[in-house]
């Protein structure tokens, strides 16, 4: 499976191509839902930090909140006020995962606190 980001006039899209199943999907990255207090720069900074320093937490998010119980690895692609977009490695395939938050995020600090609370919940579910 091959994943790439593409820009369209009105929104950003994630293009997911599976050569095995000859499948092509376009999934909105929900950039339009970002407020002035939650920009694409904040999303990029959070994703970089999570991918570099908390890869284990992202796998837990995919398993506990994304329903991808067989995930072996995962990456955070983007985060917006309403949720986060991940990819998960399952049986050698890359699977897109969208996780909705239980509330609309107000800012980066709210995202920080929400992600901490979610990883704590995911750890409880895992045990």
N, C-alpha and C positions, 0 to 999 in steps of 0.2 A: 504494500500500500504506500502511496506517495502523498504527502501533504504539502501544500504551498498556500501562501496568502496572496490574494489578488484584490486590487482595489477596483471598485466600480464607482460610477458617478455619485450615487447616493449613499453607499455604505461599503464597508469592508466585508469580504467573504472569505471563508476558509474552503479551499477546493480540496476535496478528498477523492483520490482515485485508487481504486483497487483493481489491479491488473488481473488478479486471480478470479474475481467475480465480474470483471468488465463493468464496473460500477463507477459512476461519477456523481458526486453530491456537492452541492453548494450550501454552506451553512452560514447564516449571518453571524457576525462577531459582535453584534449589539453595540457598536460604537456610538450610535445615536442616542443611547440611553445615558451617556455620561454627562454629568453636570459640569459646570465650570469648576467645581471643587473636586472633581474626580476626572482628570484628563487622561488622554492616551499616554502621556509621560508617566503619570502615577501608575497606570496599569503596567507599563513596561518595567518600571523600577520594582514594583511588587513581584512581578513574574520572575525577573532576574534574581532577586533575593530568594524567592521560594525555590526556584530551580537549582540555584547554586548551593543554598544552605539548608534547605528543608525538603529534599526530594522524597524522603520517607513519608512526610506529611501529605504530600500530593498523592502518593499511592493510597494512603488511608482515605483521603477525600474521594478518590475514584471508587474505592471499594464500598465505603460506608454510605456515601450520598449519591454516587453515580450508578450504583448497582453493578459495577464491573468487578465482581468478586474474585476473578482469576487474574487481575492486573498484577504484573510483575514489576513494572516501572511506569512512571507517568511524568508528564510535563505540564506546566501551567502555561497556556498560550496567551490568555488575556483575562482580565477581571474588569467588571463594570459595576454599576450601582445595583444591578439585579442578580448577578451571578458570575460564575467563572467558567471559562472554556479550557478543557484539558484534553490531552491525548493520553491514552493508556496502551501499554504493550500487553497484548493478550495472545498467547500461543503464536508468537512471531508476527502478529498483525498489529497495526496501529488503529486504535478505535477512538473516534471523537466522543467526548463526554461533556455535556452541559449540566452544570449544577446551579440550581436557583437558590438564592439566599432566602431566609425566612423574613427578611425585611429589606427595604431599600437602603443601601449604604449612603451615609451622609458625606463622608470624606475618607481620607486615607487612614486616619486613626480608627474610624469605625470599621474599616476593612481589616485592619490589624487585629482589633479585638474580636471581630467575627471569626476570622481565620483561626485564632487561638482557641476560641470556644468550640469551633467545629472539630479541630484536631483532638481536643479533649473528649468530645462526644464520640469521635471515630475510634479512639483508643478503647473507650469503654465497650463499644459495640464489638470490637475485635477480640476482646477477652471473654 
